Amino acid sequence: MQKLKKIDEQTNILTWFEIPVTDIDRAKKFYETILDIEMVKRADGNDEAVFFPFNPNVIQATSGRVTGVLSKTERNSPSENGTVVYINASPDIQIVLDKVEQTGGKVIMPRTQIPAGFIAIIIDSEGNKVGLHAEQ
């Protein structure tokens, strides 16, 4: 049996995430608005995906580049249960939280201090539980 390459402090354990959605355009608008970003939409057959921004030149995919998509497929559906993915809300988590409810989401855990900054939990426009993290 071949062993996996050791993961060190230079490699992210998380390399990809998918947030299931039912309305791809509504979800795209939600995340673009609260995070003040631009996302790219692509279709592959019946599946649709909207990509979170990333810089492919920073780290090679094999060493743990982290990115993800909003995903509309027959294989999954939005849920408040399961794994929680934390999205970068830098530089100030409260600026992001202030946009959540006016954009169709809900804050279920407000800005909370942890040793590595601040976190919060929201329900997005599609009904997914999503975490936010920032240093402020």
N, C-alpha and C positions, 0 to 999 in steps of 0.2 A: 504494500500500500504506500503510495506517495504522500508525503507530508506537505501541508500547505506552507508557503513562504511565511516566515515570521512577520507579524505585523508590529511595527515599531512606532515611536512617537511621531514619525514623519508621514505615517499612513493613516488615513481615516478608515474606521471600520465600516462606516456607512458610505456607500457609493451611489445609491440610487433610491429614490422613493417615488411612489405614485399616490396621489390623493384622488380617490374616486369621486366623480361628479355625475349629476344627472343633466345639468344644463351647462354645457361647456362655456358658452359666451357669458353667462351670468357669473360663473366661477372665475373666469379670466378677469372680468371687470372688478370683482370683489378683491382679488389678490393684487391686481395692478393698482387699485385705489388705496388699499390700506398700506401697502409696502412702497408705493410710489416707484413702481418698476414697469418695464415693458416686457411682455411675454410673447412668444412666437407660437402660433397655432399650426398644427399639421394633422393631416388625415391619412390613415392607412386602411383602406377598405372601409369597413363599418366603424372601426375604432377611430377616435379623435383624441388628440393630446395637445396640451398647451404647456410649453417648456418654460421653466423658471430660468432666469438668466444665469450664465456662468461663463468663466473665462477658460477656454480649453487649453490655453497656453501656460497656465499657472502650474498645473500638475498633470502628469500623464494619467490616463484612465486606469492603468494597471497599478498605480500607486495610491489610488483612493480619491480621485476627484469626486466631489459630492454635488449632485444636481438631481432634479426630479421633474415630474410633470403633474398636471391635472389630467386625469384620465377618464374618458367615457368609453367603456367597453361592456360587453355582455358578461365578462368574467367577475366584475366586482360592482359594489354599490356603496354609497356613502354610509357611514356609521359613526356613532358616538363611542363605540366599543373597540377594543383592540389597541394596537401600538399607537403611541403618540409621537409624532414627528415634530421637532422643534425647528422653527424657521427663524432665520436671523432677522431681528427687528431693530438693528442698529441704525442710527446711533442712540435712539431714545425710545424705549418700548411704549411709553405713554403716548407718544405721537401716533404710533400705530394703533394702540387700543382706542384712542379717541375717534378713529374712523370705522371701527368694526361694526357697531350697531347701526350707524347711518348708512352702511353699505349692505345691510341684510344679514349680518352675523350677530353673535351674542357673546359677551364676555362671561365666562363661568368661573374663572379664577383671576382676580385682578392682579396687577403688578405686585410681585412677591419677591423679596430679596433672598438670594442664595449666595453661597461663597463666590460663585463665578458671575455675579451680576444680578440680573432680574429675569424672572420668567412670568408668564401668564398663560392661561388656557382659554381658547375661544371655540365656539362652534361657528364654522364658516357658513357661507351662503347655501351650501349643499347639505349641511347637517353633519359634517365631519368634525370630530374633536381634534384640534391642532394646537400645538404649543408654540409660544413665541419666546425668544431669548435675546437679550441685549445687555451690554455692560452698564447702561444707565436706565 
